[in-house]
Amino acid sequence: MNDESSTIEDHVEGLEHAARRLSRAACVVVVTGAGASAESGIPTFRDTMQSLWKEFDPQKLATPEAFDANPEVVTRWYDHRRLGCLAAQPNPGHGALATLEQHLADRGGEFALFTQNVDRLHQRAGSRRVYELHGSILEWRCASTGHVITPPPTPFEAFPPPSPFQPGALLRPNVVWFGEALPEEALRAAWEVTPRCDVFLTVGTSSQVYPAAGFVDIASQAGAFTIEVNKDPTPASRRVDVVLRGTVGRVLPLLVSRAFGPGVDGQG
Ligand SMILES: NC(=O)c1ccc[n+]([C@@H]2O[C@H](COP(=O)([O-])OP(=O)(O)OC[C@H]3O[C@@H](n4cnc5c(N)ncnc54)[C@H](O)[C@@H]3O)[C@@H](O)[C@H]2O)c1
């Protein structure tokens, strides 16, 4: 099932196997990355490198040092992305994860979703137990006092935006930049629930950014059945039990409907 060029249609067997395991699971943990929102029109970092902002390398802009050196460019880039996230809609992959959580809740099971995405689309699709490992681009905070605000769905009036909390201070997006610590509560939850899950899904992530890239190994070493959903191979592909090669918006609804019955992918 680890064939690197195949698609979901070539691997009905892997899909059935994964669905059987999912249908029996009492606890499911999911980690998602930028690929989960790609079909909502939000570019992954790789896509960003081919866009209007292609001359801006996220690895260089998403740092406290970049904000200190050039707050105008950094806040303009983040505000452009913030407005894109607000305009986007959840896709069928987001919907399938919300449905999966509901199925587990209906039978007294447990579900936890750890996302590296900052777009809030999982919550808008109905997912409830969501941990934002990298914060949210929809919230901004005072870079000096830490007070958090949710700006209106229009661009800021000035760049860099001034903080309303302290004269002379600036607002920054409430996201985790390279070199910054991840939210403690989310990490604590991950270390607690991942070793207990029966099925672990890694979805639309390049599996290169730690610690999220390591969750699949924690789950696997503790005996969970592991599934990757990604359109391309990643470093995790060879370490999981089943690779479902295809887009998140296509594969996840199929998987959840195979596991729990008709309705999710509209195909009965
Ligand atoms: N939507 C967002 O919030 C967003 C967008 C861009 C970047 N980021 C940030 O980028 C960092 C990069 O890590 P990452 O692993 O999340 O993203 P990444 O951009 O490094 O990798 C995206 C992964 O998704 C896969 N993919 C792309 N489209 C897909 C689709 N339709 N279906 C299935 N798979 C698909 C790619 O093959 C790749 O493996 C994260 O820290 C995240 O915070 C977030």
The ligand as an ORCA input file, in Angstrom:
! r2SCAN-3c Opt
* xyz 0 1
  N      -4.078     26.474      6.129
  C      -3.151     26.885      6.984
  O      -3.450     27.243      8.109
  C      -1.698     26.882      6.556
  C      -1.348     27.119      5.222
  C       0.022     27.123      4.872
  C       0.990     26.881      5.837
  N       0.621     26.654      7.131
  C       1.692     26.349      8.103
  O       2.683     25.646      7.351
  C       3.497     24.815      8.133
  C       3.945     23.698      7.194
  O       3.623     22.388      7.521
  P       2.468     21.482      6.836
  O       2.946     20.079      6.857
  O       1.174     21.804      7.488
  O       2.307     21.993      5.343
  P       3.233     21.878      4.058
  O       2.812     23.006      3.182
  O       4.664     21.723      4.406
  O       2.777     20.485      3.390
  C       1.495     20.273      2.876
  C       1.304     18.783      2.679
  O      -0.027     18.564      2.227
  C      -0.015     17.749      1.064
  N      -1.161     18.187      0.271
  C      -1.307     19.366     -0.398
  N      -2.543     19.435     -0.922
  C      -3.192     18.293     -0.560
  C      -4.497     17.791     -0.784
  N      -5.431     18.477     -1.452
  N      -4.819     16.577     -0.270
  C      -3.884     15.845      0.411
  N      -2.633     16.271      0.659
  C      -2.300     17.483      0.184
  C       1.317     17.953      0.400
  O       1.673     16.808     -0.345
  C       2.241     18.153      1.625
  O       2.698     16.913      2.111
  C       2.627     24.497      9.288
  O       3.344     24.828     10.400
  C       1.395     25.427      9.196
  O       1.260     26.173     10.380
  C      -0.694     26.645      7.495
*
